[in-house]
Amino acid sequence: MMLEDMEIDDRFKGIPAGTAPFALRDMGRQGWNLLAGDLPLPAAVLRRSALDANSGWMRAFLAQTGLSLAPHGKTSMCPQLFHRQLADGAWGVTAANIGHATTYRRFGINRILMANQLLSRPDVAWVAAEISRDPDFDFYCLVDSLDGVDLLVRHLRAAAPTRPLNVLLEVGQSGGRTGARSLEDALAVAAAVASVPDLLSLAGIECYEGILPGSDDAAIEARIAELFALMGQVARAVEMKGWFRPGPVLLSAGGSIYYDMAADAMRAIGLSSPVQIVLRSGCYLTHDHGWAQRAWQRLLERSPHLAGLAPAPRPAIELWAYVQSRPDPGRAIVTLGKRDAGTDIDLPMPVAWHRIGGAGPLLLTDHRLIGMNDQHGYLSLPDDSPLRVGDMVCFGISHPCTTFDKWRLLSLVEDDYRVSGGVLTFF
């Protein structure tokens, strides 16, 4: 069954009760408008114009830098958005685990960079079978230790793939996440990979700069520079040893916060071999009102020349809820809870409100969400708050990854909040 043929009905959160089943492709034909009260709230929506703008910004950035993009699919786990990104020129899609990869394959993704180690026998067996079955399937995973290489080799020997598995050597930093911590350790891993050319093919070097301890931006960015210096040392040493596979050397990094630094640092590594630099930023497409917006402001402080590249990214994802109670002075209870929004970085932020039948949405200031239960949110109000029971409140989020996974279906809306389509997630 094609994704657009999948059946939608009121088993999906955000679809009106009693709705007869229809194909996903027909969601824009239902005649719904969020501001008219046609959808049950809470509802998650994606603003199409913001998606278009954010896609345009990343295309401009990649064109200016000459880099490639394999956006991390874990952000949305939405094949429709993956194919949008591929149509925009993405080189592939990044996965965190084989569960992601099998979903990607089911929906026609032919190049997957698994930014993680491949460890379990069933996972290795699936990859081995898939690369043997389909000569066009281009798959990469990471290695960062001798034990990891040994485990991978043992499972691959049992699985007997018809071609070697592409791996990227991961380097890391003390206090960070995974990755070999020194040039010596990294070269030992590279040598182990090179010793089994029938099973493993060293395609390049990888790191992840987004998880380093500390709260001081300048100190963190100095440590990121050190990480990329190690990446360059390892890449040049491995090239000198002749351990890379034939063809372009892949250099990959760049989460959703420091991708400007990653781009500059990897372009400066200076190998004699052809190089393909692959960023893995995933949150750029939807952006947000909190974490991603703060990261964007810091990016402009580091790289002010990017400010005029294209219209700035803007939030595409919004959550809408009703005011359901005004039980105490200065407080409203809204129909938005932890089952609807990620809270790992910040609580959702009220940004606008609307009264059905009135003009709107109108900007909302001095209102703050101060707590959440599973299905309720506690909104702190100023004395002059216009909100009444039955009013609609628009919330921005902070970190798209942990909000997407609360929704099997998100409505696509135009700027007048007419529902013009929908996207499905597969977490």
Residue pairs with C-beta under 8 A, 6 or more apart in sequence:
3 24
3 79
3 80
3 107
3 424
4 23
4 24
4 25
5 23
5 24
5 25
6 23
6 24
6 424
7 21
7 22
7 23
7 24
8 15
8 19
8 21
8 22
8 23
8 24
8 27
8 409
8 422
9 15
9 19
9 20
9 21
9 22
10 16
10 17
10 18
10 19
12 408
12 409
13 42
13 43
13 407
13 408
13 409
14 39
14 40
14 42
14 43
14 44
14 407
14 409
14 410
14 411
15 39
15 40
15 409
16 32
16 38
16 39
16 40
17 40
19 30
22 29
22 30
24 422
24 424
27 411
27 412
27 419
27 421
27 422
28 412
28 419
28 420
28 421
28 422
30 419
31 38
32 38
32 39
32 411
32 418
32 419
33 416
33 417
33 418
33 419
34 43
34 45
34 320
34 411
34 413
34 417
34 419
35 354
35 356
35 360
35 361
35 392
35 416
35 417
36 356
37 356
37 392
38 419
39 320
39 411
39 419
41 320
41 321
41 322
41 335
41 336
41 392
42 319
42 320
42 321
42 335
42 336
42 337
42 340
43 319
43 320
43 411
44 317
44 318
44 319
44 340
44 403
44 406
44 407
44 410
44 411
45 317
45 318
45 319
45 320
45 410
45 411
45 412
45 413
45 417
45 419
46 286
46 316
46 317
46 410
46 411
46 412
46 413
46 423
47 315
47 316
47 317
47 318
47 413
47 414
47 415
48 412
48 413
48 414
48 420
48 421
49 414
49 415
50 286
50 287
50 314
50 315
50 316
51 84
51 285
51 286
51 316
53 310
53 311
53 313
53 314
54 284
54 285
54 286
54 287
54 313
54 314
54 316
55 84
55 85
55 88
55 285
56 310
56 311
57 284
57 309
57 310
57 311
57 312
57 313
58 69
58 88
58 281
58 284
58 285
59 88
59 89
60 309
60 310
61 67
61 306
61 309
61 310
62 68
62 69
62 89
62 279
64 309
65 263
65 267
66 267
66 277
67 263
67 266
67 267
67 277
67 278
67 279
68 90
68 91
68 276
68 277
68 278
68 279
69 85
69 89
69 90
69 91
69 278
69 279
69 280
69 281
70 90
70 91
70 92
70 93
70 94
70 111
70 113
70 252
70 278
70 279
70 280
71 82
71 85
71 90
71 93
71 94
71 280
71 281
71 282
71 284
71 285
72 93
72 94
72 95
72 96
72 115
72 255
72 256
72 280
72 281
72 282
73 82
73 93
73 94
73 95
73 100
73 104
73 282
74 94
74 95
74 96
74 100
74 282
74 401
75 256
75 282
75 283
75 285
75 286
75 400
75 401
75 404
76 82
76 282
76 285
76 286
76 400
76 404
76 423
76 425
77 100
77 103
77 404
77 405
77 425
77 426
77 427
78 404
78 410
78 423
78 424
78 425
78 426
79 103
79 104
79 107
79 108
79 109
79 424
79 426
80 423
80 424
81 285
81 423
82 93
82 104
82 107
82 109
83 107
83 108
84 285
85 93
85 285
86 93
86 109
91 111
91 276
91 278
92 109
92 110
92 111
92 112
92 113
92 138
92 278
93 104
93 109
93 111
93 112
93 113
94 112
94 113
94 114
94 115
94 280
94 282
95 101
95 104
95 112
95 113
95 114
95 115
95 116
96 114
96 115
96 116
97 114
97 116
97 123
98 114
98 118
98 120
98 123
98 126
98 127
100 114
101 112
101 114
101 127
101 139
102 126
103 426
104 112
105 112
105 130
105 137
110 134
110 136
110 137
110 138
111 137
111 138
111 139
112 138
112 139
112 140
113 140
113 168
113 252
113 278
113 280
114 139
114 140
114 141
114 142
115 142
115 206
115 208
115 252
115 280
116 141
116 142
116 178
117 141
117 142
117 143
117 144
117 148
117 178
118 124
118 127
118 141
118 142
118 152
118 165
119 148
119 151
119 152
120 155
121 155
121 158
124 152
124 155
124 156
124 159
125 155
125 158
125 159
127 139
127 141
127 161
127 165
128 155
128 156
128 159
128 160
128 161
128 165
129 159
129 161
130 137
130 139
131 137
131 139
131 161
131 162
131 163
131 165
132 161
132 162
132 163
135 163
138 166
139 165
139 166
140 166
140 167
140 168
140 203
140 250
141 165
141 166
141 167
141 168
142 167
142 168
142 169
142 170
142 178
142 206
143 149
143 152
143 167
143 168
143 169
143 170
143 189
143 193
143 200
144 169
144 170
144 171
144 172
144 178
144 179
144 180
144 189
145 180
145 185
145 189
146 188
146 189
146 192
148 189
149 189
149 192
149 193
149 200
150 192
152 165
152 167
152 199
152 200
153 196
153 199
153 200
156 165
156 199
156 200
157 199
161 199
164 197
164 198
164 199
164 200
164 201
165 199
165 200
165 201
166 201
166 203
166 245
167 193
167 200
167 201
167 202
167 203
168 202
168 203
168 204
168 205
168 206
168 250
168 252
169 180
169 186
169 189
169 190
169 193
169 202
169 204
169 205
169 206
169 234
169 238
170 178
170 179
170 180
170 205
170 206
170 207
170 208
171 179
171 180
171 181
171 186
171 205
171 206
171 207
171 227
171 230
171 231
171 234
172 178
172 179
172 180
172 181
172 207
172 208
172 227
173 179
173 181
173 212
173 223
173 226
173 227
173 230
174 181
175 212
175 213
176 208
176 211
176 212
176 213
176 227
177 208
177 211
178 208
179 207
179 208
180 186
180 189
180 234
182 230
183 230
183 233
183 234
183 237
186 230
186 234
186 237
186 238
187 234
187 237
187 238
187 241
190 202
190 234
190 238
190 241
190 243
191 241
191 243
193 200
193 202
193 243
194 202
194 241
194 243
201 245
202 238
202 243
202 244
202 245
203 244
203 245
203 249
203 250
204 235
204 244
204 249
204 250
204 251
204 252
204 276
205 231
205 234
205 235
205 238
205 249
205 250
205 251
205 252
206 250
206 251
206 252
206 253
207 227
207 228
207 230
207 231
207 252
207 253
208 253
208 255
209 224
209 227
209 228
209 253
209 254
209 255
209 258
209 261
209 262
210 255
210 256
210 257
210 258
212 220
212 223
212 224
212 227
214 220
214 223
217 298
221 258
221 261
221 302
224 258
224 261
224 265
225 261
225 265
228 253
228 261
228 262
228 265
228 266
228 269
231 251
231 253
231 265
231 266
231 269
232 265
232 268
232 269
232 270
235 249
235 251
235 269
235 271
236 269
236 270
236 271
238 244
239 249
239 271
239 272
239 273
244 273
247 274
248 273
248 274
248 275
248 276
249 271
249 273
249 274
249 275
249 276
250 275
250 276
250 277
250 278
251 266
251 269
251 275
251 276
251 277
251 278
252 277
252 278
252 279
252 280
253 262
253 265
253 266
253 279
253 280
254 262
254 263
254 278
254 279
254 280
254 281
255 280
255 281
255 282
256 281
256 282
256 283
256 284
256 292
256 295
257 295
257 298
257 299
258 299
259 279
259 281
259 299
260 299
260 302
260 303
260 306
261 302
262 279
263 277
263 279
264 303
266 275
266 277
267 277
269 275
282 401
283 292
283 399
283 400
283 401
284 292
284 313
285 316
286 315
286 316
286 317
286 400
287 293
287 296
287 313
287 314
287 315
287 316
287 317
287 400
288 315
288 317
288 396
288 397
288 398
288 399
288 400
289 315
289 349
289 351
289 396
289 397
289 398
290 345
290 346
290 349
290 396
290 397
290 398
290 399
291 345
291 346
291 398
291 399
292 313
292 315
292 398
292 399
292 400
293 315
296 312
296 313
299 306
300 306
300 307
315 396
315 397
317 397
317 400
317 403
317 404
317 410
318 351
318 394
318 395
318 396
318 397
319 336
319 340
319 341
319 348
319 394
319 395
319 396
319 397
319 403
320 392
320 393
320 394
320 395
321 334
321 335
321 336
321 340
321 377
321 392
321 393
321 395
322 334
322 335
322 390
322 391
322 392
322 393
323 332
323 333
323 334
323 379
323 387
323 388
323 389
323 390
323 391
323 392
323 393
324 333
324 334
324 335
324 376
324 389
325 332
325 333
325 389
326 332
326 333
326 387
326 388
326 389
327 333
330 380
330 381
330 382
330 383
331 378
331 379
331 380
331 381
332 379
332 381
332 385
332 387
333 376
333 377
333 378
333 379
334 369
334 376
334 377
334 379
334 393
335 375
335 376
335 377
336 348
336 369
336 372
336 376
336 377
336 393
336 395
337 372
337 373
337 374
337 375
337 376
337 377
338 372
338 373
338 374
339 374
339 375
339 406
340 375
340 403
340 406
340 407
341 347
341 348
341 372
341 395
341 397
341 403
341 406
342 397
342 398
342 399
342 400
342 401
342 402
342 403
342 405
342 406
343 372
343 402
344 399
344 402
345 398
345 399
346 398
346 399
347 369
347 370
347 371
347 372
347 377
347 398
348 369
348 377
348 395
348 396
348 397
348 398
349 368
349 369
349 395
349 396
349 397
349 398
350 364
350 367
350 368
350 369
350 379
350 393
350 394
350 395
351 363
351 364
351 394
351 395
351 396
352 360
352 361
352 362
352 363
352 364
352 393
352 394
353 360
353 361
353 362
353 364
353 386
353 387
353 391
353 392
353 393
353 394
354 360
354 361
354 362
354 391
354 392
354 394
355 388
355 390
355 391
355 392
356 390
356 392
361 392
361 394
362 386
364 393
364 394
366 382
366 385
367 379
367 380
367 381
367 382
367 385
367 387
367 393
368 379
368 380
369 377
369 378
369 379
369 380
369 395
370 378
370 379
370 380
371 377
371 378
372 378
379 387
379 393
381 387
387 393
397 403
404 410
404 425
404 427
405 425
405 427
407 425
408 424
408 425
409 422
409 423
409 424
409 425
410 422
410 423
410 425
411 419
411 421
411 422
412 419
412 420
412 421
412 422
412 423
413 419
413 420
414 420
